Amino acid sequence: MRLVSLIPSATEIVDFLGLKDYLVGRSHECDHPLDIQNRPICTQPKFNPIGTSREIHDRVDCILQTALSVYQIDTEMLQNLRPTHILTQAQCEVCAVSLADVEKAVANLTQSHPQIISLQPNVLTDVWADIQRVADVLEVSADETISSSYPQKIASLHQRIAACQMWTQDLPEDERPTVACIEWTEPLMAAGNWVPELVQLAGGRPLFGEVGKHSPWLEWDAFLQADPDVIIFMPCGFDILRTQQEAAVLAHRPGWSSLKAAQTYQVYVTDGNQYFNRSGPRLVDSLEILAEILYPKRFNFGYHWSGWRLLVD
């Protein structure tokens, strides 16, 4: 078995399943766990990822308007790697190479005919189903060593979710803080899909984004009018330091200082690249980060500073 993963979440699923040693290639964004970074890179962006949120958005938007893919696949590399399976996604053209691009690349391979495993999760149950589907396709059950530990790993994820939910599920609605999760700063975008679900599990009331629906663009006036109790920045692709820089710029916009969250110092930055935007096992880590932020006297999982910080710390 020779696996190539073209999206970070799939790479983390492969590692979770105990199949990391079969990974022969990865995307340019696959960086966890650290010891997979020596695998050959099979994708590259067609835009310069360095710049402000607005600059990156405009570059990506320009490419999409010309009906071109945002990323390119190194077909020659795939040819040399001779994968038996390629893991990709069919959810977001901006997040990673599209399913159509992968299918086109595979059609041109002559040394191998890999099976494509495409992930498209929208809610947490989809993520767990994707993990099971990858396990089934890659025949995890055929390896006694791996298959014996897999049920315990899955059970551990659900136990960690239950540990948060056990306390938060009985919180009255009016005692739950309203939470604005920001996935992009310029233009402004709220987090959707599984993030509102995570907020609910952590004991908050999500604003703007809806469970299972794509991230919505957000008007500044609507953001100000909603006046959230808590604001959490989690831009896709940005680490915590980059997020802090972008959030600080947004905090200079008119009306920011009047927001309840700004006045009560309930504005947080997170490592959205490593956590919230990767639809794999570490979404449970993301839930624990939210629980720490919303109820610090109740939860302490050890993510402070590395996974989240106050904007003004």
C-alpha positions in Angstrom: 0.0 0.0 0.0 1.3 3.4 -1.0 -0.7 6.4 0.1 -0.6 10.0 -1.1 -2.6 12.6 0.9 -3.4 15.9 -0.7 -5.0 17.6 2.3 -3.8 17.9 5.9 -6.9 16.5 7.5 -6.5 13.3 5.5 -2.9 13.0 6.5 -3.9 13.3 10.1 -6.6 10.6 9.6 -3.9 8.3 8.1 -1.7 8.9 11.1 -4.7 8.4 13.5 -5.3 5.0 11.8 -1.7 3.9 12.4 -0.9 3.9 8.7 1.6 6.7 8.6 4.4 4.4 7.4 2.5 3.8 4.2 2.4 7.5 3.4 4.7 8.2 0.4 3.6 11.7 -0.6 1.8 14.7 0.8 0.5 18.2 -0.1 2.5 21.3 0.6 0.3 22.0 3.6 0.5 18.7 5.3 2.7 19.3 8.3 1.3 17.1 11.1 2.6 14.9 12.6 6.1 16.5 12.2 7.8 13.3 11.0 5.8 13.2 7.8 7.4 16.4 6.5 10.2 14.4 4.8 7.6 13.0 2.4 7.7 14.3 -1.2 5.4 17.3 -1.9 2.9 16.7 -4.6 1.0 20.1 -4.7 1.8 23.8 -4.9 -0.4 26.9 -4.8 -0.7 29.0 -7.9 -0.8 32.2 -5.8 1.7 33.9 -3.4 0.5 32.9 0.1 2.4 35.8 1.7 0.5 39.0 2.3 -2.4 40.5 4.1 -5.8 38.8 4.3 -7.1 41.1 1.6 -4.2 40.5 -0.7 -4.5 36.7 -0.4 -8.2 36.9 -1.0 -7.8 39.0 -4.1 -5.2 36.7 -5.6 -7.3 33.6 -5.0 -10.5 35.4 -6.3 -8.6 36.4 -9.5 -7.6 32.8 -10.2 -11.1 31.5 -9.5 -12.7 34.1 -11.8 -10.6 32.7 -14.7 -12.0 29.2 -13.9 -8.5 27.9 -13.0 -7.6 25.8 -10.1 -6.0 27.5 -7.1 -3.5 24.7 -6.7 -1.4 22.6 -9.1 -0.6 18.9 -8.8 2.9 17.6 -9.6 1.8 14.8 -11.9 5.5 13.7 -12.5 5.9 13.3 -8.8 2.7 11.2 -8.6 4.0 9.1 -11.5 7.3 8.4 -9.6 5.5 7.7 -6.3 3.2 5.1 -7.9 0.4 5.5 -5.2 -2.2 2.8 -4.7 -4.5 5.4 -3.0 -4.9 9.2 -3.1 -6.8 11.0 -0.4 -8.3 14.3 -1.3 -11.4 16.5 -0.7 -14.4 17.7 -2.6 -15.5 20.5 -0.3 -13.6 23.7 -0.9 -11.6 24.8 -3.9 -9.6 27.3 -1.8 -8.6 24.8 0.9 -6.9 22.2 -1.3 -6.7 20.7 -4.8 -10.2 19.9 -6.1 -11.5 16.4 -6.8 -11.7 17.2 -10.5 -8.0 18.2 -10.6 -7.0 14.9 -8.9 -9.2 12.9 -11.2 -7.5 14.6 -14.2 -4.1 14.0 -12.8 -4.8 10.3 -12.1 -6.1 9.8 -15.7 -2.7 10.8 -17.0 -0.8 8.3 -14.8 0.7 5.4 -16.7 2.7 3.7 -13.9 -0.2 3.2 -11.4 -4.0 3.4 -11.2 -4.6 4.6 -7.7 -8.0 4.6 -6.0 -9.2 8.1 -5.0 -10.7 8.6 -1.6 -12.5 11.9 -1.5 -13.6 13.5 1.8 -16.5 16.0 2.1 -17.4 16.5 5.7 -19.9 19.2 6.8 -20.6 18.2 10.4 -18.8 16.2 13.1 -20.7 13.0 12.3 -19.4 13.3 8.7 -15.8 13.5 10.0 -16.2 10.3 12.1 -17.8 8.7 9.0 -14.9 9.7 6.8 -12.4 8.3 9.3 -14.4 5.0 9.2 -14.6 5.0 5.4 -10.8 5.5 5.1 -10.3 2.7 7.6 -12.6 0.4 5.5 -11.0 1.3 2.2 -7.5 0.8 3.5 -8.5 -2.4 5.2 -7.4 -1.4 8.7 -9.2 -4.5 10.1 -6.8 -6.7 8.1 -3.9 -5.7 10.4 -4.4 -7.1 13.8 -2.0 -4.7 15.5 -3.7 -1.7 14.1 -7.3 -3.0 14.3 -7.0 -3.8 17.9 -6.2 -0.2 18.9 -8.6 1.6 16.5 -11.8 1.1 18.5 -10.0 2.5 21.6 -8.8 5.5 19.7 -12.4 6.3 18.4 -13.8 5.7 21.9 -11.2 8.1 23.3 -12.4 10.9 20.9 -16.0 10.5 21.9 -15.1 10.3 25.6 -13.3 13.6 25.3 -16.4 15.2 23.7 -18.6 13.8 26.4 -16.3 15.2 29.1 -17.0 18.7 27.7 -20.7 18.1 26.9 -21.5 16.5 30.3 -21.1 19.9 31.9 -22.2 22.3 29.1 -25.3 20.4 27.8 -27.5 21.5 30.7 -26.5 25.2 30.6 -29.6 27.4 30.0 -29.7 29.2 26.7 -29.6 32.6 28.4 -26.4 31.6 30.4 -24.5 30.7 27.2 -22.3 33.5 25.7 -22.9 34.5 22.2 -19.7 33.6 20.2 -18.5 35.0 16.8 -16.0 32.7 15.2 -14.1 34.5 12.4 -12.6 32.4 9.7 -11.2 35.3 7.6 -10.7 38.9 8.4 -10.6 40.9 5.1 -13.2 40.4 3.7 -14.9 39.3 6.9 -16.1 35.7 7.0 -17.7 33.7 9.8 -16.8 30.1 10.4 -19.4 27.5 9.3 -19.7 23.7 8.8 -18.6 22.0 12.1 -17.4 25.1 14.0 -20.9 26.2 15.1 -21.5 22.7 16.3 -18.2 22.8 18.3 -19.3 26.1 19.8 -22.6 24.6 20.9 -20.8 21.5 22.5 -18.5 23.9 24.3 -21.4 25.8 25.8 -21.7 28.8 23.6 -24.3 30.3 21.2 -22.8 30.5 17.7 -23.5 33.7 15.7 -23.5 34.0 11.9 -22.3 30.5 10.9 -24.8 27.6 10.7 -24.1 24.0 11.5 -23.4 22.0 8.3 -23.4 25.1 6.0 -20.4 26.7 4.3 -18.8 29.7 6.0 -20.7 32.9 5.2 -19.4 36.3 4.3 -20.2 38.9 6.9 -20.9 42.6 6.7 -19.1 44.8 9.2 -22.4 46.6 10.3 -24.0 43.2 10.9 -21.1 42.2 13.0 -21.3 45.4 15.1 -25.0 45.0 15.5 -24.8 41.5 16.8 -22.3 42.6 19.5 -21.0 39.2 20.5 -20.0 38.3 24.0 -17.0 36.5 22.8 -15.0 36.9 19.5 -12.6 34.1 18.4 -10.4 34.4 15.4 -9.5 31.2 13.6 -8.4 32.1 10.0 -7.9 29.2 7.6 -4.2 28.7 6.9 -2.9 31.1 9.5 -0.9 30.2 12.6 -1.5 31.9 15.9 1.0 34.7 15.4 -0.2 35.5 11.9 -3.8 35.5 13.3 -2.8 37.9 16.0 -1.5 40.3 13.4 -4.6 40.2 11.2 -6.9 40.5 14.2 -5.1 43.5 15.5 -5.7 45.3 12.1 -9.4 44.5 12.3 -9.5 45.9 15.8 -8.7 49.3 14.4 -11.9 49.5 12.4 -14.6 52.0 13.3 -16.9 50.7 16.0 -14.6 48.0 17.3 -14.0 49.6 20.7 -17.8 49.8 21.3 -18.1 46.0 21.0 -19.0 44.2 24.3 -16.2 41.6 23.7 -13.6 44.3 23.1 -14.6 46.1 26.3 -14.6 43.0 28.4 -11.3 41.6 26.9 -13.1 38.5 25.5 -11.4 38.6 22.1 -9.2 35.6 21.4 -6.9 34.4 18.6 -6.3 30.7 17.8 -4.2 28.5 15.6 -6.9 28.0 13.0 -4.5 26.3 10.7 -3.7 23.4 13.0 -7.1 23.1 14.6 -10.5 24.4 13.6 -10.1 24.2 9.8 -8.8 20.6 9.6 -11.7 18.1 9.5 -9.9 15.3 11.3 -9.4 13.9 14.8 -8.0 17.2 16.1 -11.4 18.8 15.9 -11.7 17.3 19.4 -8.7 19.4 20.4 -10.6 22.4 18.9 -13.6 21.7 21.1 -11.4 21.6 24.1 -9.8 24.9 23.1 -13.3 26.5 22.9 -14.2 25.0 26.3 -11.1 26.5 27.8 -11.8 29.9 26.3 -15.5 30.0 27.3 -15.2 28.5 30.7 -11.6 28.8 32.0 -12.6 28.1 35.6 -14.1 24.8 34.5 -11.8 23.5 31.8 -8.0 23.4 31.5 -6.6 21.1 28.8 -3.3 22.9 28.4 -3.8 24.7 25.1 -3.4 28.2 26.3 -0.6 30.1 24.5 0.1 27.3 22.0 -3.4 26.9 20.7 -5.1 30.1 21.8 -4.4 33.5 23.4 -6.1 36.7 24.3 -5.8 39.3 21.5 -4.6 41.6 24.2 -2.6 39.3 26.5 
